Amino acid sequence: MKNCYLLLTSLLLLTSTVLFGQNGDTLGITPNTVPQFAPNNQLTITPITGGWIYGTNSLAFQFSRVAQCYLNDDTSSVIGVLSFIPKKSKGANNVPDTKIVFSVSNLIPAGAITYTTDVPAVITNVRGPGPILGSTNYFYDEIDTTFVAYNLALFPQPISVSAEVCVIADFSNFKTNGDEIGFMSDNVGNALGQDLAFHYSTVQGSSFWSPSNFLFQDALDNNIALFPILRGDNSSIGFFNPSGPTVNGIKAQLFPNPAAETAQITIETSKADEYFIDIFSLNGQLISTVNCGNKAVGQFTQDLNTDGFSAGTYIYSVRNADGGRYSKTFVVSK
């Protein structure tokens, strides 16, 4: 095992410039690639031939999963994953039913490793994704790569998470079948050095999580467009402060839930920024977007007109201009 880690360390030091030129081995770190999670006219998509699409990798590093983790201060239930996938490509073998496996775990104190040329060579007390708590399959034909479309994968049942949470995308089945998939990531530097994005690496038969920013030598200080969808609060009586975990520095609560003709969303933020609310159907269709304007740190309330909505379950997703996003379900009753 130690020799495996030493080999990986040596490869990092010797091949870093080559690493970024290979298909499937990064999140898209070239200059002027995707600057934000949210679609707008500033976005550019790196083509598959540019080398930023997961699915193939001929190096010693065999990446098969990525994870985006979030710090928060509460427990909650995750009902699904919201992801932005702008590219997919079928391999020459044309294998049917290729799938991504979306999962959720807690972020634990010793879930990942880093390495050093010093002794000891392996540092194991690095926070990273813990044991998988629940998963769902999302098949190739389901993936919508339309520029304004998010992919919404629901779990068979809500998954209870404590405090910090990780969203995992396992694309090993894509790699096995020669298919490719590209996950959106935001601009380098937007992760503010928090190292909450992870790659799952396999070297000489040993597998482990490592912070992406460390693995690529301070070149991937960004986030992956993988977002947890939280189960909404049943708040029909009274008006409450936002509850549940803080995700990307945002916390929100819709009242009343279920809603009829109108509702209000109380939003608590830790960052002054421009804020928006996206409304999605459960098949991932973006129904409407509300511009809340520039907001200071603290709480604000936004009215939401639900009169034209059919009865059913929806997702409200609060985001800021810097790429943070907080998603929760709500119900419209008629």
N, C-alpha and C positions, 0 to 999 in steps of 0.2 A: 504493500500500500504506500509506504513512504517513497519508494522508488517511483511509483506512479505519479505522486504529487511533484517530486523533483523533476520528472520528465515534463510535466505540464508547465512548471515554472520556467524551465529552459526554453520550451517552445514559445511561451509568451514573450520571452526576452529576444528570441532570435527571429520570430516570424511575424511580429506585430504589423509591419507594413504590408506584408502579403495577406495577412488575415482579412483585412478590410476589402480586398479585391475579389474575394471568393463569393460565389452564390450561397446565400442562406446563412451567413455567419454573423450578421449584425442586425441591429434594429433600424438602420438607415441613418448613418452619421455624416454623410457627405454634406458639404456646405450647400445651403439653399434647398435642403430637402424640407420635409414637413415641419412647419414651425409651431403648429398647434394641433390639439386633438380635434377641435370642432371644425367642421367644414366651413370655409369662407374663401373669398377670392384671393387670399394670400397663399393658399395651399398649392403645392406641387407634388405630384406623385412620381417617385423614382421608378423608372421602367424595370421590368424583370431582369433585363440584360445588364442593369447597373449593379447587380450584385447584392441587393438589399432585400431579397425575398427568401423566406425560410423554405426549406424543403430539400435542398441538396447541400452537401458539404463534404469535400474530399480531404479535409485536413485531419490531423490527429484528434482535434476537438470535435466530438460528435454531439451537437446540441439537439435535443429532442423536445424541450419544454422551455417556456418562458413564464415568469410570474411577475405580477405587479402587486405590491403590498401597500397597505394603508395603515397609518397610525390613527388610533381613535381612543375614546375614553369611556366606552360603554359596551354592552352586549346587545346583540340583535340577531335577526334571522335573515339570511340571504336566500332569495327566491330564484335568482338567476344571474346571468352575466350579460353585460352590454359591451360589445366590442366593435371596433371600426376596422374593417378588413378591405382595403382598396384593391388588392390584387390576388388572383388565384390562377393557377395554370395546371392543366392536366398533363401527366407524364405520357411518354410514348407507349407504355404498357396499357394505358386506358383502363385501369383497375376500377371496377364499380364500388360504390359505397365507401370511398375514402372518407375518413372522419377526423375531426379535432375532438379531443376530450377536454371539456371545460370542467374545472374543479375549484373547490374552495378549501382553504386551510387557515389555521391561525398562524400568525407570525410568532415564532418562538425564539428564545435567546440563542440557541446553538443549532439553528437549522441550516447554516451554510458554512463554507470554509473559505479562507484565503490562504495564500502561500507566501513564502519568503525564501531567499537564498541563505538566510541565517539558520541557526539551530535553536529551537525546533523549526522544521521547514513548513509545517502545516499548522495553521491557526484555526481551531475548531469552534471557538466560542463567539461565532459571528451570527447575528440574528438572521433568520431566513425562514422560508416556508416550512411548516410542520407537517405532520401526517394529514393525508387527504381526508376530509370530513364528508364529502359527497361529490358526485360527478354527474355529467350528462354528455351524451354524444351529440355532435353537430356535424352533419354530413356535407360532403362537397357540394351537392346540388342545392343545399339550403343556403349556402353562403352567398349573400348579396354584395357584390362589389360596386354597386351604383355609388356614385360619388357622394350622394347625400344620405345614404342608407347605413344605419347601424344594424348589427346582427344581435339578436336577442335570443339567448339560449336559456330555457327554464329548467330548473331541477325538478325531479319527480316529487320532491317534497322540500319544504323550507329547511335550511341548514343553520343550526344555531352556532354562532361564533362568539368568542369572548374577546373583547377589546380588539387588538390589532388583527387585521384580516388580509389574506392573500388570495388573489384570483390567478389561477393557473391555466395556461393553454398548452396542452400536450399534442404536438403535431408529429409524433413519431410514426403514426400510421401514414401520414403524408410522405415522410421521408422514405419509408419502406417501399411505397408504391411509386416513387419518383415524381410525385406531385409537388407543387410549390404553393406557398401561401405567404402573404405579406401583411403584417400587423402595422397599423399606424403608430408612430411614436412622435413625441413632441421634440422641441428644439433642444440641442445639447446645452446644459446649464439650467434648464427649467426644473430639474429635480433638486436643485440647491444643495447638492452634495449629500442628500439623505440616504442614497444607496438603497432604494426600495424596489428597484427592478432587478430581476435575477435571471440567470441562464442555468439550465440543468445540463451538466457536462458529463460525458463519458470518455475516460481515457484508460486504455488497456484493461477494459472490463470493470473499472470502478466508476461509480456515478455519484454526483454530488451537486448541490446548489452553490453558486457563487454570485456575489453582487456583480451585475453587468458592468458597472463603472470600474470596478477593480479588475475584472477579467480582461477588459479591453484597455487597460492602462489609462484610466481617467479620460477615456474617449466616449463614454456612453452615460454621461450624467443627464439622463432624460427618463421619461416615463413611457410606458406602453399603454395603448388605448384599450385596456381591460378594466372594466368597472363593475363592482358589485351592485346588484339591485336589491335593496332592502325591502322587507315586508312593511307595508304602511301601518301606521297606528290607527286603531279604531277610535277616533276622537269625535264623537257625535255630541257630547255634552261638555259645555265649557270651552275655554280657549286656553291652550297650554303652550308652554315654551317648547321649542324643538327637543325631541327626545331621540335616543339612539346614538350610534357612534358618529364621530366627526370624521368625514372622509374628504381629503384634499382641503382641509381647513374650512369645510362647509357642513352645516347641519340644518335640516329643514323639517317642517311638519305642516301638513295640509289639514284644514278644518272647514267644514265638517267632512268627515270621511265615514260613511259614503256621502257624496255630494249630490246635489240636484241641479239647480240652475247656476249657482255661483259657489265659489269657495275662496278661501284665503290661504296663502302659504306664508308662514313665518320662517324667515331665513336668518340664520346666525352665521356670521363670517369672521374669519381672523385676518382677512386681507382686503384692503381697499381696492376695488376693481370695478369693471363693468360686468353686470350679471344678466344672465338670460335663463329662461325656463323653457325647456323642450318638453313637449307632450308626445309620448309614443303609444301606439297600440301594442298589444301583446305579440304581434307578429313582427315588431320592429319598425313599423311605418311611422315616420315623423309626421304628426298631425298638425302641430302648430308650434310656434316659437314666440315667446313674450320677451320683449326687451325691457328689463327692469331699470336700466340706466346705470350710472356710476354710483356706487354705494361705499360708505365709509365702513370701517371695522365696527362690528356690533350686529344688532338685529334690525331687520326691516320686514315689512309685510307687503305682499303683492296679491292683488285681486286676480282671480282666474274665472273666466266665463265658461261654464260647462253646459250651458243651455243647449247647444247644438250637438252635444255628444250623445251617442246611443248608450243605453244601459250596458254596463260591463266594467271590466278592470283595465286600468291604464297605468302608465308610468309617467311620473313627473320627474324631470332631470334638471337640477339646478347646475349651471356651469358659469364659470367666469371667463374673461377674455384670455386669461393665461393658461387655460386648459384644464383647470380643476373641475370635477364633476361629482354630483351627489344625486343618486337615483333612488326613488321609492315608489311603491305601488299606491294607487288609490282607486276607489270604486265610484262609479256614477250610477245612481238609481233614479228611476223615472216613475 
